[in-house]
Amino acid sequence: MTTRTKFRILVLDHRQSGWEQRLSIAPDEGFEWRFSRNLRDSQQLLAEGGFDLVVLDPLVEGGQSEIELVGLDEQAPLLLYLCSEPVRAEALPRLALRKREFDLAAREGTVEELGWRMESLLARSLAHAQIEELRHRALYDERTGLLRGGVFEERVREHFSASRRHQLPVCLLLIDLDRFGQINKRLDHTAGDRALNRVADAIRSQLRTEDLAGRLGGDEFGVLLPYTSPAQGARVVVRLLEALRALNPGALPADSGLRIGASVGFESANGRDVESAELLREHAESALRAAKQRGGDCGVYFRSLGPRSLPKAQP
């Protein structure tokens, strides 16, 4: 490995095979060691946390309890499991229950082999973490943590298709901050970025797990509400506007005379009355323009704009 990161390694020598003495001859560059020779001490050390990798020499070969002691979830440390060759097949299914990476090594192997196994396991974990970070950056806006615009639009198309297929209701909300350009002009972009973060947090606070929110660009946001009727969508709009108003005062310097406000346009579909996701977006944009024309700080439902704006009913 080329990284110079200091990794914390916990060795659980439950069989008391003398690993502390055996590893004392190994170079410690890049590693910080801790050792335990009984279950009680192991439980205490694992509860303290902060270990990157655990080397487990189990008291009961192939036993599940000691694997569970190290942890099975995504927050558990990496695990290098020591065993004899006959129990490898028995241990593998139990180790496979873990969500973090693991490896097996022969208990009778050399210290050099053990070091190589640890380095390989840590390297794979770092590579996986880097891939996950790149994937996260591709999906989520760096400033707000909301979905990127293109990703959000794709999700809208997917949910709209499901709405048409199963005739389920869905609502699309478009949110545009009122007079946001004045914040960057009269203050600075740092204040603007902080305001965007506060707005994103306020939007997230009003959504369910299944709802989606994205930053569409600049100071415009989108919210998709699956399985949501027009009346339910209207209530979400009211809550969102109240949450954004509640950011004042405090989100911006008191002496700036500026406030955070937003206009919201929204449209609904029930699986029959809107032809496409693009038309759903167009309707929401029309409603958003109407909210802006009314002075902002309000929400407008597309179908309240009059008969000419209503979509054609589908046969």
Helices and strands as residue ranges (DSSP letters): E 7-13, H 19-23, E 31-36, H 39-48, E 53-57, H 64-70, E 78-83, G 85-87, H 88-95, E 102-106, H 111-139, E 147-148, H 149-166, E 170-177, H 181-186, H 189-205, E 212-217, E 220-226, H 230-245, G 254-256, E 262-269, H 277-293, E 298-301, G 302-304, G 307-309
